[in-house]
């Protein structure tokens, strides 16, 4: 990563003087309602980079360049790669669609269209805009942006300059769901220290992950324990008495399409369906899943694992892939077979499959801390945090006040959530 710490000179340049990427070389625009990310203008740096704000439709025209950056990024994040992010931006409600900030190289004659960083930001709402966040709706559990390792400081400098110019009242930006020791978190904190920008950590927590290596299978077996392993084998035998117990992984476009529909139906039959939080309960979410799975399956970047007995689905899990990293995104199980722990049995078979895949180095569960299922199967943990960074040029008092309000908001929300779940338990 670039570790420059000097002051960078910025110049506002007229959009009319910069040639956009040619329409002839652009991918076809995807139909749909336009986003309200319509801010115009570029900021150019002395380092030959420019930042511009694009709607999802405009960003879709640069899909291939976006994929190139994803393959070279400092830290992988399937949720900010084009097949996932554009599917979400296209189909999720317009009110939560993001602004896409592309930091691109400038060549003679204009922007080359080759991005070195892409930031997806929430659309700030209201007149008193004091804080913004990297785009991280519920279906996207981590907001780590894609940044080329050679342009880290320069890209963050341009992001700071753009936010300071476009939102004079904004005091900070929140980066959600960052691995504490991940390359991007290290970059951001190094940059903040070099530029004398204040930072504040929120919600430090741990998450179950699976590190794949020569001794991984042994560590997983020891972590699960002999007693629990014996119990899972017993449950498998009992299920086998009802029919053929089968585990299958859908990867092709046709198989993934069928498996995605099975997942939607199975999830809707369970508690999420009763609570109206299943993907199938919201047409925008179910359409998003169908579009995303279609796009990712065409690039061998999604696997939908199904455990079934006698042809009936017991549990389904969705795994997303980016390079040598995998992401255990969602799971659903058949409540009619709850006494057989179908979700656990599926996860055990999925874990065995991933441990024997030579292309996989690391698997992220994206589970809540102390998850009652995955924490008993995967022995490894990573630290996670949300990080709020001050906007350059703001006074210390303004930032501290904003960080205090953000901390209070989170505490109130956590208390309300605990009270809600306590009430539900008592009512049951």
Helices and strands as residue ranges (DSSP letters): E 10-13, G 15-17, G 23-25, E 42-45, E 49-54, H 56-60, H 63-72, G 78-80, H 82-91, G 94-96, E 99-107, E 110-121, E 131-133, E 146-147, H 152-166, E 172-179, H 183-194, E 199-211, H 216-224, H 226-240, E 245-250, H 253-269, H 271-274, G 279-281, H 283-297, E 302-309, E 312-322, E 325-333, G 335-340, H 342-355, E 362-364, G 374-376, E 380-390, H 396-427
